[in-house]
Amino acid sequence: MAGSVRLRFFIRKLAVFAALVIWVAAACHSVSAQSERTFIIRLFDSQTGQPVAPIPGDNGISITVNENTASPHLTARVNKDGVWEAHVGPDVEKVQIDTPAGPDGFGYVFCDCSKFHPATLPSYSVAEILKTGVEASNKCSKRFTQAKPGEIVFFVRRPNWHEKLPI
């Protein structure tokens, strides 16, 4: 009988401990979910206006945070809807987004960059992307599309032959 009381006491303590562990895990998950912000990156072909689909085996889009090239880069990955999705922390105020690889192995060229300085990537405010959406300028054509809140939209083109030459 004394063994039965001890067993019930032990089981009760174990149940309280398990409930406490589950509660702490749930609280930690909700805190990390609140601090992480997500936005979508959509690419459109500047000539046709059609969405650019990620190529099979896409490694994602590299993102520089807060204009600091020394900091670790984030990577936007393709989500279940077939678009690039980026997750950034609460300390990220601005992002610079690099081009993904194209179907022929070369990266696309963003149409928002200056023709004479294509390597200079503009910075975009994460708060603005999340609040209203951002449409990057299209210097390659007159096409335009409206971004939704939580989206950044780019027009891209394939590189010219001289842009494919090794440096």
N, C-alpha and C positions, 0 to 999 in steps of 0.2 A: 504494500500500500504506500509506503514512503517513497519507493522507487517510482510509482505512478504519479505522485504529486510532483516529484522532481522533474519527471519527463514533461508533464503539462506546463510547469513553470519554465523549463528550457524552451519548449515549443512557443510559448507566449513571447518570451524574450526574442527568439529568433524571428517571429512574425513582426514584432515591432521594429527590429533592426532592418529587416527586408523592406518594410514600408518606408522607413527613413531613407534607405539607400535609393529607392525608387523615386521618392519625393525630391531628393537632392539632384538626381540625374535629370528629372523633368525640369526642375528650376534652372539648372545649368543650360539645358537645351533651349529653353525659352529665352534666356538672356542672350545666348549666342545668336539665336534667330532674330532677335530684335536689333542687334548691333550690325548684322550683315545686311547690306543693301544690294539689290539685284537690278540690272538693266539689260536690255536687249540691243544687239547690234545688227542692223539690217543693211545689206549691201544691194545696190541696184546697178545694172549695166547702164552706163551713161548714153550709149547709142540706142539701145532697144527699150530701156525703161523697165525691163524684166528683172525680177529678183535674182540675185546671184546665189546659187545653192552651194553649200559646202561640198568639197570634193570628198569622195570616199577616203577614209583614213586621215581626215583633216586633223592636224595637230593643234588647232585653235588659233586664236588671235592674241598676240602679245600686247600687253597694256603697261605703259609706264605710268606710275602714280605720282602725283604732286610734282611733276616736272623734274623728278630726281632720277637720273639715269643710273645712279649708283645703287639705288634701292632695288630690292628684288622685284621682278616684273610679275604681274598677274597674267593669267591666261583665261580668255573667254573660250568656253567649250560649246560644242553643238548640243542643244537640248533636244527633247523628244519631238518638238515641233519643227526641227530642221533649221533653226536659226542660232546664232551665237549668243550666249548668255554669260554675262560677267557678274561676279560676286565681289563686292568691295567692302572694306571695313568702314567704321564710322570716322576714322581719321583721314580717309581719302577725300580730298576736296576737288582735285582736277585729275583728268586722265588724258593721256595721249595714246591713240590707238594705231597700231601697226597693221599693215595689210596682210591678209591670209594668202597662202599659196594658191595659185591658179591651176587650171587643169593641165597646163603644159610645163609645170614645175617652177614657173616664175611667179613672183607675187604680183597682185594687181597694183595699179597705180591709183591712189585716191585723187579725185577730181577737185578736192578742196585745197590742194597744195599749190603753191606758186609754180608756174611752169619752169622758172629758172632755179628754184630751190626745192625740188621735190622731196628732199630728205628732211626738210623742216616740217615736223608734225605739229599741227596746232593743238592747243590744250582745250579741253571741254570741261565745264563745271558739272560735277556729279549731281549737285542739288538741282541745277536747271534740267539735266537729263531726266531726273526722277519727277520733277514737278510738272514740266510742260512738254518734255521731249525736245530733241535738237535735230535740226536738219543741217548737215554740213553743206557749205556752198558747193555748187556744181559749176566748175570752170571749164568743163569739157563739152557741155551741151546746154540746151535750154530746158531740159526735163526737170521736174520738181515733184516731190511727194511730201505729204504731211506726216510728221512723226507724232506718235501718241505719247502721253506721259510714260516715262520709263523706257523710252527707245531713243537710240541715236541712229540716224539714217545717213548713209554715205552713197555717193555715186562713184563708180570705179570704171577703169578701162584697163585693157590689157597693155602691157608695156610695148613700146616701139622696138624695132630691131636694135637700135643703138643703146637702148636701156637694158637690153639683155647681154650686151658685151661684158666680159669680165673686166674688172677694174685693175 
